[in-house]
Amino acid sequence: MCPEIERLTLAMNFVLDTEKDASVVTPRREGHELTTHLERRDADDCMNGITCVSLGVQIEQFMANFELRR
C-alpha cells in the first residue's frame, strides 16, 4: 500500500466518511498525528495493494512537520 508506513513504524487509522465519499486517514507516531482525506479512488487503490502516491506525500509531510525521520 504505502511502504513508508512500515518503514517509519506508523500507527494508521482509516475511517470511511460516507458524506464526503472519502476516507479519513490518521497516521500517528510518537504522540503526533495528522488527519488527512483520501478521495475514494485513491483510497480504493491503497486498499487494493496499488502504491498510494497521495498518501505517501501526506506521510512525508507528516514526518517533515515533526522531524520524525530515522
DSSP file (Angstrom, degrees, kcal/mol; ACC not computed):
  #  RESIDUE AA STRUCTURE BP1 BP2  ACC     N-H-->O    O-->H-N    N-H-->O    O-->H-N    TCO  KAPPA ALPHA  PHI   PSI    X-CA   Y-CA   Z-CA
    1    1 A M              0   0    0      0, 0.0    51,-2.4     0, 0.0    46,-0.1   0.000 360.0 360.0 360.0 -64.6    0.0    0.0    0.0
    2    2 A C    >>  -     0   0    0     49,-0.2     3,-2.1     1,-0.1     4,-0.6  -0.821 360.0-156.5-148.4 102.0    2.5    2.6    1.2
    3    3 A P  H 3> S+     0   0    0      0, 0.0     4,-2.0     0, 0.0     3,-0.3   0.757  89.2  68.3 -55.1 -27.2    6.0    1.4    2.0
    4    4 A E  H 3> S+     0   0    0      1,-0.2     4,-2.5     2,-0.2     6,-0.2   0.806  88.4  66.2 -63.6 -29.0    6.6    4.4    4.3
    5    5 A I  H <4>S+     0   0    0     -3,-2.1     5,-2.2     2,-0.2     4,-0.3   0.946 109.9  33.7 -60.0 -50.7    4.1    3.2    6.8
    6    6 A E  H ><5S+     0   0    0     -4,-0.6     3,-1.2    -3,-0.3    -1,-0.2   0.923 117.8  53.2 -71.8 -44.1    6.0    0.1    7.8
    7    7 A R  H 3<5S+     0   0    0     -4,-2.0    -2,-0.2     1,-0.3    -1,-0.2   0.869 116.6  38.9 -59.5 -37.7    9.5    1.6    7.4
    8    8 A L  T 3<5S-     0   0    0     -4,-2.5    -1,-0.3    -5,-0.2    -2,-0.2   0.349 106.8-125.8 -96.6   5.4    8.6    4.5    9.6
    9    9 A T  T < 5 +     0   0    0     -3,-1.2     2,-0.3    -4,-0.3    -3,-0.2   0.925  45.7 173.2  47.7  57.3    6.6    2.4   12.1
   10   10 A L      < -     0   0    0     -5,-2.2     2,-0.5    -6,-0.2    19,-0.2  -0.715  32.8-134.3 -92.4 142.5    3.4    4.5   11.9
   11   11 A A  E     -A   28   0A   0     17,-2.6    17,-2.6    -2,-0.3     2,-0.4  -0.841  31.1-161.0 -88.2 132.2    0.1    3.6   13.5
   12   12 A M  E     -A   27   0A   0     -2,-0.5     2,-0.4    15,-0.2    13,-0.0  -0.924  16.3-169.2-122.4 142.5   -2.6    4.1   10.9
   13   13 A N  E     -A   26   0A   0     13,-1.0    13,-2.5    -2,-0.4     2,-0.4  -0.998   5.3-168.8-128.4 129.4   -6.4    4.6   11.3
   14   14 A F  E     +A   25   0A   0     -2,-0.4     2,-0.4    11,-0.2    11,-0.2  -0.976   8.8 174.3-118.4 128.5   -8.7    4.5    8.2
   15   15 A V  E     -A   24   0A   0      9,-2.2     9,-3.7    -2,-0.4     2,-0.5  -1.000  28.7-127.3-134.0 134.5  -12.4    5.6    8.5
   16   16 A L  E     -A   23   0A   0     -2,-0.4     2,-0.8     7,-0.2     7,-0.2  -0.692  13.7-157.6 -81.7 126.2  -14.9    5.9    5.7
   17   17 A D  E  >> -A   22   0A   0      5,-3.3     5,-1.7    -2,-0.5     4,-1.0  -0.874   8.6-173.7-101.6  98.3  -16.6    9.3    5.6
   18   18 A T  T  45S+     0   0    0     -2,-0.8    -1,-0.2     1,-0.2     5,-0.0   0.813  79.6  59.0 -67.5 -30.5  -19.8    8.5    3.6
   19   19 A E  T  45S+     0   0    0      1,-0.2    -1,-0.2    -3,-0.1    -2,-0.0   0.906 117.6  31.3 -63.3 -40.8  -20.9   12.1    3.4
   20   20 A K  T  45S-     0   0    0     -3,-0.3    -1,-0.2     2,-0.2    -2,-0.2   0.480 102.6-130.0 -94.9  -4.9  -17.7   13.2    1.6
   21   21 A D  T  <5S+     0   0    0     -4,-1.0    19,-1.1     1,-0.2     2,-0.3   0.927  73.3 106.4  51.8  48.4  -17.3    9.8   -0.2
   22   22 A A  E   <S-AB  17  39A   0     -5,-1.7    -5,-3.3    17,-0.2     2,-0.4  -0.933  72.2-110.3-146.5 164.9  -13.7    9.8    1.1
   23   23 A S  E     -AB  16  38A   0     15,-2.6    15,-2.8    -2,-0.3     2,-0.6  -0.862  21.0-141.3-101.6 138.3  -11.5    8.0    3.6
   24   24 A V  E     -AB  15  37A   0     -9,-3.7    -9,-2.2    -2,-0.4     2,-0.5  -0.890  22.7-166.8 -96.8 121.3  -10.2    9.8    6.7
   25   25 A V  E     -AB  14  36A   0     11,-3.3    11,-2.7    -2,-0.6   -11,-0.2  -0.930   9.1-173.5-115.9 130.6   -6.6    8.6    7.3
   26   26 A T  E     -A   13   0A   0    -13,-2.5   -13,-1.0    -2,-0.5     2,-0.3  -0.890   3.5-167.5-128.2 101.8   -4.8    9.4   10.5
   27   27 A P  E     -A   12   0A   0      0, 0.0     7,-1.7     0, 0.0     2,-0.4  -0.672  12.5-169.6 -82.1 143.6   -1.1    8.4   10.9
   28   28 A R  E     +AC  11  33A   0    -17,-2.6   -17,-2.6    -2,-0.3     2,-0.3  -0.983  15.3 157.6-134.0 144.8    0.3    8.6   14.4
   29   29 A R  E >   - C   0  32A   0      3,-2.4     3,-2.1    -2,-0.4   -19,-0.1  -0.859  67.2  -8.0-165.4 133.0    3.8    8.3   15.8
   30   30 A E  T 3  S-     0   0    0      1,-0.3     3,-0.1    -2,-0.3   -20,-0.0   0.845 128.7 -49.0  51.3  43.1    5.5    9.4   19.0
   31   31 A G  T 3  S+     0   0    0      1,-0.3     2,-0.3     0, 0.0    -1,-0.3   0.472 116.9 109.6  80.3   1.7    2.5   11.4   20.2
   32   32 A H  E <   +C   29   0A   0     -3,-2.1    -3,-2.4     2,-0.0     2,-0.3  -0.823  41.6 176.7-108.4 149.1    2.0   13.3   16.9
   33   33 A E  E     -C   28   0A   0     -2,-0.3     2,-0.4    -5,-0.2    -5,-0.2  -0.991  16.0-160.8-149.3 158.0   -0.8   12.7   14.4
   34   34 A L        -     0   0    0     -7,-1.7     2,-0.5    -2,-0.3    28,-0.0  -0.999   9.9-151.4-137.0 134.3   -2.2   14.1   11.2
   35   35 A T        +     0   0    0     -2,-0.4     2,-0.3    -9,-0.2    -9,-0.2  -0.940  25.4 165.3-108.5 128.8   -5.6   13.7    9.8
   36   36 A T  E     -B   25   0A   0    -11,-2.7   -11,-3.3    -2,-0.5     2,-0.4  -0.937  29.3-127.0-137.8 159.4   -6.0   13.7    6.0
   37   37 A H  E     -B   24   0A   0     -2,-0.3     2,-0.5   -13,-0.2   -13,-0.2  -0.890  14.4-161.3-110.6 139.6   -8.7   12.8    3.5
   38   38 A L  E     -B   23   0A   0    -15,-2.8   -15,-2.6    -2,-0.4    -2,-0.0  -0.978  25.2-119.4-116.7 129.7   -8.2   10.5    0.5
   39   39 A E  E  >  -B   22   0A   0     -2,-0.5     4,-2.7   -17,-0.2     3,-0.3  -0.280  34.9-104.0 -60.2 154.2  -10.7   10.5   -2.3
   40   40 A R  H  > S+     0   0    0    -19,-1.1     4,-3.1     1,-0.2     5,-0.2   0.875 120.2  52.1 -51.4 -45.7  -12.4    7.2   -2.9
   41   41 A R  H  > S+     0   0    0      1,-0.2     4,-2.3     2,-0.2    -1,-0.2   0.926 112.4  45.1 -60.4 -45.3  -10.4    6.3   -5.9
   42   42 A D  H  > S+     0   0    0     -3,-0.3     4,-2.4     2,-0.2    -1,-0.2   0.919 114.7  48.4 -64.2 -43.3   -7.1    6.9   -4.1
   43   43 A A  H  X S+     0   0    0     -4,-2.7     4,-2.6     2,-0.2    -2,-0.2   0.910 110.7  51.1 -63.7 -42.6   -8.3    5.0   -1.0
   44   44 A D  H  X S+     0   0    0     -4,-3.1     4,-1.5    -5,-0.3     6,-0.2   0.918 109.8  50.3 -60.8 -43.7   -9.5    2.1   -3.2
   45   45 A D  H  <>S+     0   0    0     -4,-2.3     5,-2.5    -5,-0.2     3,-0.3   0.927 111.1  49.3 -59.4 -45.0   -6.1    1.9   -4.9
   46   46 A C  H ><5S+     0   0    0     -4,-2.4     3,-1.4     1,-0.2    -2,-0.2   0.931 112.3  46.6 -59.9 -46.6   -4.4    1.9   -1.5
   47   47 A M  H 3<5S+     0   0    0     -4,-2.6    -1,-0.2     1,-0.3    -2,-0.2   0.715 108.4  57.3 -71.7 -20.2   -6.6   -0.9   -0.1
   48   48 A N  T 3<5S-     0   0    0     -4,-1.5    -1,-0.3    -3,-0.3    -2,-0.2   0.218 122.2-101.5 -95.8  14.2   -6.1   -2.9   -3.3
   49   49 A G  T < 5S+     0   0    0     -3,-1.4     2,-0.4     1,-0.3    -3,-0.2   0.569  77.6 137.3  82.8   8.3   -2.3   -3.0   -3.0
   50   50 A I      < -     0   0    0     -5,-2.5    -1,-0.3    -6,-0.2    -2,-0.1  -0.732  69.3 -94.1 -87.2 136.1   -1.6   -0.3   -5.5
   51   51 A T        -     0   0    0     -2,-0.4     2,-1.1     1,-0.1   -49,-0.2  -0.243  36.6-139.6 -53.5 130.3    1.0    2.1   -4.4
   52   52 A C     >  +     0   0    0    -51,-2.4     4,-2.2     1,-0.2     5,-0.1  -0.753  25.6 176.0-100.8  90.3   -0.7    5.1   -2.9
   53   53 A V  H  > S+     0   0    0     -2,-1.1     4,-2.3     1,-0.2    -1,-0.2   0.917  78.0  51.2 -63.0 -47.2    1.1    8.2   -4.0
   54   54 A S  H  > S+     0   0    0      1,-0.2     4,-1.8     2,-0.2    -1,-0.2   0.890 112.4  46.7 -62.8 -38.6   -1.2   10.7   -2.4
   55   55 A L  H  > S+     0   0    0      2,-0.2     4,-2.6     1,-0.2    -1,-0.2   0.895 109.8  54.6 -68.7 -38.6   -0.9    9.0    1.0
   56   56 A G  H  X S+     0   0    0     -4,-2.2     4,-2.4     1,-0.2    -2,-0.2   0.892 107.4  50.2 -59.6 -40.4    2.8    8.8    0.6
   57   57 A V  H  X S+     0   0    0     -4,-2.3     4,-2.1     2,-0.2    -1,-0.2   0.919 111.0  48.8 -63.8 -44.0    3.0   12.5    0.0
   58   58 A Q  H  X S+     0   0    0     -4,-1.8     4,-2.5     2,-0.2    -2,-0.2   0.896 111.2  50.0 -63.8 -40.2    0.9   13.2    3.1
   59   59 A I  H  X S+     0   0    0     -4,-2.6     4,-2.7     2,-0.2    -2,-0.2   0.915 109.3  51.1 -65.9 -42.4    3.1   10.8    5.2
   60   60 A E  H  X S+     0   0    0     -4,-2.4     4,-2.3     2,-0.2    -1,-0.2   0.904 111.5  48.2 -60.8 -40.5    6.3   12.5    4.1
   61   61 A Q  H  X S+     0   0    0     -4,-2.1     4,-2.7     2,-0.2    -2,-0.2   0.911 110.5  52.0 -65.0 -42.3    4.8   15.9    5.0
   62   62 A F  H  X S+     0   0    0     -4,-2.5     4,-1.6     1,-0.2    -2,-0.2   0.936 111.4  46.5 -57.4 -48.2    3.7   14.5    8.4
   63   63 A M  H  X>S+     0   0    0     -4,-2.7     5,-1.9     1,-0.2     4,-0.7   0.898 113.2  49.0 -64.2 -40.8    7.3   13.2    9.0
   64   64 A A  H ><5S+     0   0    0     -4,-2.3     3,-0.6     1,-0.2    -1,-0.2   0.897 106.8  56.4 -65.7 -40.0    8.8   16.5    7.9
   65   65 A N  H 3<5S+     0   0    0     -4,-2.7    -1,-0.2     1,-0.2    -2,-0.2   0.869 121.1  28.2 -60.1 -36.8    6.5   18.6   10.1
   66   66 A F  H 3<5S-     0   0    0     -4,-1.6    -1,-0.2    -5,-0.2    -2,-0.2   0.309 102.8-125.7-109.5   8.0    7.5   16.7   13.2
   67   67 A E  T <<5 +     0   0    0     -4,-0.7    -3,-0.2    -3,-0.6    -4,-0.1   0.911  58.9 146.8  47.9  51.8   11.1   15.8   12.1
   68   68 A L      < +     0   0    0     -5,-1.9    -1,-0.1    -6,-0.1    -4,-0.1   0.244  19.5 129.2-101.3  11.3   10.4   12.1   12.8
   69   69 A R              0   0    0     -6,-0.4   -61,-0.0     1,-0.1    -9,-0.0  -0.408 360.0 360.0 -70.1 142.6   12.6   10.6   10.1
   70   70 A R              0   0    0     -2,-0.1    -1,-0.1     0, 0.0   -62,-0.0   0.334 360.0 360.0-135.1 360.0   15.0    8.0   11.1
